[in-house]
Amino acid sequence: MARIHTDAQSILAEWHSLAERVGTVFSSRPGFVSNVVDATALACDYVEIRREDRLVALAALSKFKRGPFTLAKVVGTGLGVPLEILSDDAEASDALLRAIADQGYMLSADSMIANDLTMQRLLRHSSWNVHAPIRESVPVVELGPGQKASSIRSAKSLKRLRQYRRGATAFEFEMVTGVEHLESRWADIERVAASAVERSGRVNYLVPPHGEFAKNFLRCEARAGTLCVVGLVIDGVWSAHEVGLQTGTRMEGWLTHYDASVGKLQPGHQMIEWFADRHDELGVRWLDQGVGVNRIKTTWANTGYDVLRLSAVPSAWVMSGTMLRILYTAPQVLSSVGMAAARARPRR
């Protein structure tokens, strides 16, 4: 049975349970979605599928009017994170996709995990006309029990990292997992992020319009015991950090920043080595390096997965193929589509 909510409060506990059963990334957890929605005041539909009154599939979709059409984006689109739609099995995924199509929504997302069950069902679902090219690959470090950084990197490269650490007057790793510890280091985290993003041109998710969401979300993760920030304190100054978020046996690196003054110490490599050497202690097998390929990530990665840019239009629409081409080639055109385009809406 399909149901649609505009407020998720009544299903939060069940959503948590579903995410724990089948979720593989933090962006599908209710804490992430609810903090994005609260900070941005998005109009959302929470489309659920129930079987014997048990929640078995859920999609959180933000809605935007585009002329006579409604575009539904998977919440998290535009925030630089891999996305998935929670579902217990193929039957639940198919029912969920039918329910979304029945609403007459176009569907969009920028980084859908390619091997996500619901994504795979969508690609062949009769209710949808889909375009989903690979956007990019996500590098991952896979480590077995007892393995450490030395299992995947040469002795020479790790020796060089040790030499850099010894070259600093004082070089310390600091792990942040609790709310109070996070609060005490937040100003340092903001400072380093601002410095790092200023020279790189990347988005700073710790300032408006994202800052409120990011801080509240990380507080939630700390309370849930899934936050692990590693910081580099060099000569007494917080100079670099990687924000890690744990989902099962996967540690996802979300935000990594370092001050330019410590770049010669290779802080990115230092922090990945730290996670690799402690993965057993942390209870993780995979170090997911997140969306965005760079030299540091690929140097360490020994596996990975693809994320897709998703555009989908209900196949029942008279001009489904035409609208799909507009959606993935020039989505801004949709906002200026005139009344003549109403012929493309679903048949009644």
Disulfide bonds with the S-S distance in Angstrom:
none
